[in-house]
Amino acid sequence: PIETETNTQQVGVNIVSPSYFDLMGGELLLGRALSSTDTQDSLPVATVNQNFVNEYFPNENPIGKRIRVTRPGNFWEPQNQDKQKTEWLTIVGVTTSLQSDKGLEFARKLGNVGNYLTVYMPSNQWVSRVMNVVVSGQGEVERYADPVNRAISQVSPKMAPLGVYQTIDTMLRKKDAFMVLVSQFILSFGIVSLIMASAGLYGIASFTTQQKKREYGIHLALGASKQTILSLVLK
């Protein structure tokens, strides 16, 4: 959860390094990006995505607004046990939203947009014991497993890679999977309803036509054309 100076909301919080957005393809829309100068000795800061701004700061400049995060990273980490909330974080930048607009649209209809509103905190100011490593490359993702493991062990022999490797596209698809499932269900329900309604209308039209068969016969005997009878049936 995050807390603004006026209310508390459930959103996504990512602890990232300064190069995160370069690798993820995010674009800075306003203000500045997180940098290596954002340390524990400097002003606590954060950047937010455009979805966050649209939800909580529409039609106003979010730069300089303050938010506070409840237990960022992993809730079981020691720093979260000692301190339930961060210091007030000043918003210094706005980035593009990496999530799909389709997922956000259905999340809004269900009243659950929290996963599409994201706050980014610099890893130099809030260190998490469990982090994801983002690697830019070509080919199958599995080919990078051994080189990445070796690089991590060289930085710190005590760090243990969990060995879960997947592409960014796969991660985003998994994140949108529920919303896509809901949209497919709604579409299927709509198609079935349309078929049932069409069958019902056909049944009513057939029944009323049979009831008025004698009346239509009289019209034909008096010289009415087939087009006239068809018009009566359709009416």
C-alpha positions in Angstrom: 0.0 0.0 0.0 1.0 3.6 -0.5 -0.1 6.6 1.4 -0.4 10.1 -0.1 -0.9 13.2 2.0 -4.7 12.7 1.7 -5.5 9.0 1.5 -4.1 5.4 1.4 -4.3 3.2 -1.7 -3.1 -0.3 -2.8 -0.6 0.0 -5.7 2.4 -1.8 -7.1 5.8 -0.9 -5.7 9.1 -1.8 -7.4 12.6 -1.2 -5.9 14.8 -0.6 -9.0 18.3 0.4 -10.0 18.9 3.6 -12.1 19.3 1.5 -15.3 16.0 -0.2 -14.9 14.0 1.9 -17.3 16.7 1.8 -20.0 16.4 -2.0 -20.1 12.7 -2.1 -19.7 12.0 0.4 -22.5 10.3 2.9 -20.2 10.3 6.6 -21.3 10.7 9.5 -18.9 7.7 11.8 -19.4 8.2 14.4 -16.7 10.8 15.4 -14.2 14.0 13.3 -13.8 14.8 9.6 -13.6 16.2 7.8 -10.5 20.0 8.1 -10.4 23.1 6.8 -8.5 23.1 10.0 -6.5 19.8 8.9 -4.8 21.4 7.3 -1.7 20.4 6.8 1.9 22.1 10.1 2.7 20.0 12.1 0.2 16.3 13.1 0.0 14.0 10.0 -0.2 12.5 10.0 -3.7 10.4 8.0 -6.1 9.1 8.0 -9.6 5.6 6.9 -10.6 4.1 5.7 -13.9 1.5 7.6 -15.9 -1.3 5.4 -14.7 -0.6 6.5 -11.2 -0.7 10.1 -12.1 -3.9 9.7 -14.0 -5.5 8.1 -11.0 -4.3 10.3 -8.1 -3.0 13.6 -9.6 -5.2 14.2 -12.7 -4.8 17.7 -14.3 -2.0 18.7 -11.9 1.8 18.4 -11.8 2.8 15.4 -9.6 6.4 16.5 -9.3 7.1 17.4 -5.7 4.1 15.6 -4.3 4.8 13.2 -1.4 3.9 9.6 -0.8 4.8 7.0 1.8 5.1 3.3 1.2 4.0 0.6 3.6 6.6 -2.3 3.8 8.2 -2.0 0.4 10.0 -5.0 -1.0 9.5 -8.1 1.1 7.3 -7.6 4.2 9.3 -10.2 6.2 12.7 -8.4 5.8 14.2 -6.9 9.0 13.9 -3.3 8.0 10.1 -3.8 7.5 9.8 -5.3 11.0 11.5 -2.3 12.6 9.8 0.3 10.5 6.3 -0.2 9.1 6.4 2.7 6.7 9.1 4.6 4.7 9.9 8.2 5.1 7.9 10.6 3.0 9.1 10.1 -0.6 9.1 13.0 -3.0 8.0 12.3 -6.5 10.7 13.4 -8.9 9.7 11.8 -12.2 6.9 10.3 -14.2 7.5 7.4 -16.6 5.4 5.6 -19.2 3.2 2.7 -18.0 4.7 -0.6 -19.0 1.5 -2.5 -18.6 -1.1 -3.0 -21.3 -4.0 -0.5 -21.7 -6.3 -3.5 -22.3 -5.6 -5.0 -18.9 -6.0 -1.6 -17.2 -9.4 -1.0 -18.9 -10.8 -4.2 -17.5 -9.1 -3.7 -14.1 -10.9 -0.3 -13.9 -14.3 -1.9 -14.6 -13.7 -4.4 -11.8 -12.5 -1.7 -9.5 -9.0 -3.2 -9.1 -6.4 -0.9 -10.8 -3.8 -1.2 -8.1 -1.5 -3.6 -10.0 -1.4 -1.0 -12.9 -0.4 1.9 -10.7 3.3 1.7 -10.0 5.7 3.5 -7.7 9.5 3.0 -8.3 11.9 3.4 -5.4 15.7 3.6 -5.9 17.5 0.5 -4.7 20.3 2.6 -3.2 17.8 4.1 -0.7 15.9 0.9 0.1 17.8 -2.4 -0.2 15.8 -5.6 -0.6 17.2 -9.0 0.0 15.4 -10.5 -3.0 15.9 -8.7 -6.3 15.3 -9.5 -10.0 18.1 -9.1 -12.5 17.1 -7.8 -15.9 19.4 -8.7 -18.8 19.1 -7.4 -22.4 20.1 -9.9 -25.1 19.0 -12.0 -28.1 18.0 -15.7 -28.5 16.6 -18.1 -25.9 16.4 -16.8 -22.4 17.9 -20.0 -21.0 21.3 -19.3 -22.6 21.9 -16.5 -20.2 21.4 -18.6 -17.0 25.0 -19.7 -16.5 26.7 -16.3 -17.4 24.3 -14.5 -15.1 24.9 -16.9 -12.3 28.7 -16.6 -12.7 28.4 -12.8 -12.7 26.3 -12.8 -9.5 28.7 -15.1 -7.7 31.6 -12.8 -8.7 29.9 -9.8 -7.2 29.0 -11.7 -4.0 29.7 -15.4 -3.4 27.0 -15.5 -0.7 24.2 -14.5 -3.1 22.1 -17.5 -4.3 20.3 -17.2 -7.7 16.8 -18.7 -7.7 17.2 -19.8 -11.3 13.8 -18.5 -12.5 14.4 -17.0 -16.0 11.7 -15.6 -18.2 11.2 -12.9 -20.8 9.6 -9.5 -20.0 6.8 -10.3 -22.4 6.0 -13.5 -20.5 5.9 -11.6 -17.2 3.5 -9.0 -18.6 1.3 -11.6 -20.1 1.1 -13.4 -16.8 0.2 -10.1 -15.1 -2.6 -9.5 -17.6 -3.8 -13.1 -17.6 -6.7 -12.6 -15.2 -8.0 -9.6 -17.0 -7.7 -11.3 -20.4 -9.6 -14.3 -18.9 -12.3 -12.0 -17.6 -12.6 -10.3 -21.0 -12.9 -13.6 -22.8 -15.6 -14.7 -20.4 -17.6 -11.5 -20.9 -17.2 -11.9 -24.7 -18.3 -15.5 -24.6 -21.3 -14.7 -22.3 -22.3 -11.9 -24.8 -22.2 -14.3 -27.8 -24.3 -16.9 -26.0 -26.8 -14.3 -24.9 -27.1 -13.0 -28.5 -27.7 -16.5 -29.8 -30.4 -17.2 -27.1 -32.1 -13.9 -27.8 -32.1 -14.6 -31.5 -33.6 -18.1 -30.9 -36.3 -16.5 -28.7 -37.2 -13.9 -31.1 -37.4 -16.4 -33.9 -39.7 -18.6 -31.8 -42.0 -15.7 -31.0 -42.2 -14.7 -34.6 -42.9 -18.2 -35.7 -45.7 -18.7 -33.1 -47.4 -15.4 -33.9 -47.2 -16.1 -37.6 -48.9 -19.5 -37.1 -51.6 -17.8 -35.0 -52.4 -15.3 -37.8 -52.2 -17.9 -40.6 -56.0 -17.5 -41.2 -55.7 -13.7 -41.3 -52.9 -13.8 -43.8 -54.9 -16.3 -46.0 -57.8 -13.8 -46.1 -55.4 -11.0 -47.1 -54.1 -13.2 -50.0 -57.7 -14.0 -51.1 -58.5 -10.3 -51.2 -55.5 -9.7 -53.5 -52.6 -8.9 -51.2 -49.1 -9.6 -52.6 -46.5 -11.8 -51.0 -44.5 -8.7 -50.2 -47.4 -7.3 -48.2 -47.8 -10.5 -46.2 -44.1 -10.5 -45.5 -44.3 -6.9 -44.3 -47.1 -7.9 -41.9 -45.1 -10.8 -40.5 -42.0 -8.7 -39.9 -44.1 -6.0 -38.2 
